């Protein structure tokens, strides 16, 4: 049998395989280049970007939990000017599509960033962060209110011709309603889930572990919640869905595809295994080979309920 | 680089403190003192994250079988404080762990003509041994070692064997002078006016005291920081510390993993 076809196309972005690296877990790609073949992964999604550099939250910012970790980084990033000057030159040397995750404090800021990113040829697509739960006055309003989400996505849509992905927050009552709002605003794809708001407590100190008190939970612990939400959203919208949440192996990734995801993002796994995205793509290929499946796309939404 | 490492030995050197020797590829001999490693203690999701450890020593051993040449090893010194170190402490000769090393920026060995003063607290002495071994060939080295009680004072003989003058202080006076090691160190370095460089690793209050002495005596000083981190390669931004020019408007956060773990004390904001 010839090699199985792992390629997928997300909103016009051709990926050699469905495995992308989730924003905030892979730096700007360069940090990981010593440990992973960047040419062997589907796409690189860079650290959430804002117009101006952002300091982020005080420390402690992260805490390991059972089967996962909490983070409250607070969207620390270099800002778009430094991104263009310092990070784009390296990304230019990589043929893998680069998707830039970004956020703003107002609809206008989202639109301004989208306009500037639209002009960078190395950027294959944009991922809107409307769901980061850590920053007061940050994205949370947009991520939990369908009307606000609609207006942000619409403004970004009008500011760029590049593919627009919206990353959804799981911290809502009805994620399908959010998905509909984003699809109505002509998002090209939806990625989910971002982190689940959580908390860790230090009994001895009688204090929260994180300086921010709460943080976003990620890692294997969130996978069942993520699978459920991907399944709910994928059957409700026509746009492609990108599955995220605790993916550690090819098996995990393929489960998300069965639930309806056209591609996946690997996040926390990058921290403990810098070659995780590459390994997961290889494991997926091996599964397809062993099971005589010629094309990974056959599995998208193939869940039998 | 990332490699699978075999544990050669894992010895409890004091109650709750272990010294582990592991195999490494020959390239690890090029690691600088002060650099660190990330260990995946178990191929499982609990504990999930790698654990960072300073490099205590790097060396080569001749094979016990003639003709097989030599093998590179490294050592870490750790205190059992949680799930990760608990799991490590159960390992024996022949067990395996996955290692990423060497990481971060190490110590600057400085001018050989100047005396080197090393200050360590508890398990914070780990990177100072490899440093002392590198420094002692070229400079006079004095080592000040502090801890809460005598069980926290590790590897004194090892340092002395290198030819390093070693001074000990404990909070309860069960070994060496009673009191803070930084006070003992300051008394000694004030005795003569010769130029020196300070190197320190240990708990934050100790490092603050050392930085304060460095500032008051206008002595160059490098500190090695410990931090909670997820990745070790500058991506998670969990381990940041404030750089000297940090403000909300103009953030100057430095990653302990990538920009450090060794910093010149005047590059950091201490308040």
Interface residues (C-beta under 8 A of the other chain):
Chain A: X24 X25 X26 X27 X31 X32 X34 X35 X47 X53 X54 X55 X56 X59 X60 X61 X62 X63 X64 X66 X67 X68 X69 X71 X73 X76 X219 X220 X248 X268 X270 X271 X272 X273 X274 X275
Chain B: X1 X2 X40 X45 X46 X47 X48 X49 X50 X100 X227 X228 X229 X230 X231 X233 X234 X235 X236 X237 X238 X239 X240 X241 X246 X248 X250 X251 X253 X258
